[in-house]
Amino acid sequence: MDLIASTETRRQAALAKLDPSTQAVLGQFFTPVKAATLMASTLRVDDLSGTVRVLDPGAGAGSLSAALVDRLHAERPDVAVHVVAVETDPVIMPYLRATLEECQAAYGISYDLVEGDYLLGEDAKLGGPFDLVIANPPYGKLAADSPTRLATAARAVDTPNIYVAFWVRAIASLKKDGQGVFIVPRSWASGPYYRQFRHWLLSTVSLDVLHEFESRTKVFADTNVKQESVIAAFTLGPQAPNVILSKSVAQYENPIARSVPFSVIVQGEDDDKIVHFTEGVSVPSAAKFTLADLGIGVSTGKVVDFRNRQYLTDDLNIPGVAPMVYQSNIRSGGIEWPQAKARKPQGFLAVDDAAIRQLLPQGPYVVVKRQTAKEDRRRVIAALWDGPSKVAFDNKTNYLHESKNPLERDLARGLMLWLNSTVLDRYFRAFSGHTQVNAGDLRRLPFPSREDLILLAKTAPDGLPSQEALDAVVAKLFSEMPDSTA
């Protein structure tokens, strides 16, 4: 049995030993051999010389170390290799040690095995400098006052998640022109939480390869992870002119790759430094307005239900009760209210000034889910509200309005239809890898003019048409009409 095959056998044996109650907490989603091999293939090895120092933080059973050592032996047998592997779980240490010992026996490498917390560890071996780093870090939110977050901020930059903290420390330990490759959730590439990290990352390293997996479930199938994972390979130093964009359904298929200008990946005028994984996603030329251009505002629903329990009621016959709308009320482009078999109170009783301030005037609004399920067909799910009274929106929704007042109904329906179109969904996915749709995300999206949105509302069938019917109307309408602002 060769090194890669035996390491995969150890990985599976190590997974079987894990305590399910702590596996997610420790982020123990060990990298399958095919994904590890794909990651190792993204690094450049032609210019390596002398002793190549490799860091594998959060090493698990050693799959990533083995894949990289195997490649170095095959392509650069003239260099010596020293691996520093870090693991925090003593249950996994014997499997990791066995992998490193096999690497040593088969290929003559040397290694250091460090047991402990990579992010807070003070072992001198972790400081580098390293030629290469390869990692599948754990992920989980970091509280603002957590020692890990504070240590990472002191080291380089504030980070809201463990996987980003791993990334930061690893970069800080690279030698000049050293390289790294990480498999991580795609959330770092967009959204306000990672904005500060993106600014730091893009000013510190060159993004070399960005690989996207089309399947959420196949990459880590035996660990039950449904996170959208991506591979990012990088070099410490100034950004290169081009980036390789790569894609496969899972780790088993040969990737489809192409080189694109960095300006396609991160647009120069974008202060948020959103990292795009898709080249050439476009919308009809008529869709060149933002909500701000159209004079339309977007806000997050005002009602935080657990803070407003005193106003929530199931009795909809009380005088003065207003509809209480949650994202679960959104159904097929409209709002099902009151919702049959609702889990949450459907009424909001505005009995004092504090409650009254949370109501919106009667009239049409477009309501958008802030959180969509991974299995949803679209990321952006919008609905039209046009109820008979003032209304309260839960803070897990966003709503479109004009200066906090209702929209004109045909304009509102046109906005709802556009937001539910496939062309808009594809554009959204090009810059967002998470299932949360923030108000800031909606402000970034392109829209047709107000006149064109009204025309869309009048042209499309009533309600929310089937996806195929809606997309056909959008394609026909905007491919045939002249640019309304030309």
Salt bridges, closest charged atoms under 4 A:
GLU8 OE2 - ARG11 NH2 2.92
GLU75 OE2 - ARG71 NE 3.00
ASP78 OD2 - ARG76 NH2 2.74
GLU102 OE1 - ARG10 NH2 2.68
ASP112 OD2 - HIS82 NE2 2.75
ASP123 OD1 - LYS125 NZ 3.70
ASP131 OD1 - LYS175 NZ 3.16
ASP158 OD1 - ARG149 NE 2.80
ASP208 OD2 - ARG44 NH1 3.24
GLU212 OE2 - ARG186 NH1 3.14
GLU212 OE1 - LYS247 NZ 3.79
GLU214 OE2 - LYS247 NZ 3.95
ASP222 OD2 - ARG11 NH2 2.54
GLU228 OE2 - ARG186 NH1 3.42
GLU228 OE1 - ARG216 NH2 3.19
GLU228 OE1 - ARG379 NH2 2.97
ASP270 OD1 - ARG444 NH1 3.23
ASP272 OD1 - ARG195 NE 2.89
ASP272 OD2 - ARG444 NH1 3.54
GLU279 OE1 - ARG258 NE 3.03
ASP305 OD2 - LYS344 NZ 3.15
GLU336 OE1 - ARG331 NE 3.88
ASP386 OD2 - ARG409 NE 3.04
GLU402 OE2 - ARG450 NH2 3.27
ASP425 OD2 - ARG429 NE 2.72
GLU468 OE2 - ARG377 NH2 3.54
GLU480 OE1 - LYS476 NZ 3.60
ASP483 OD2 - LYS288 NZ 2.98
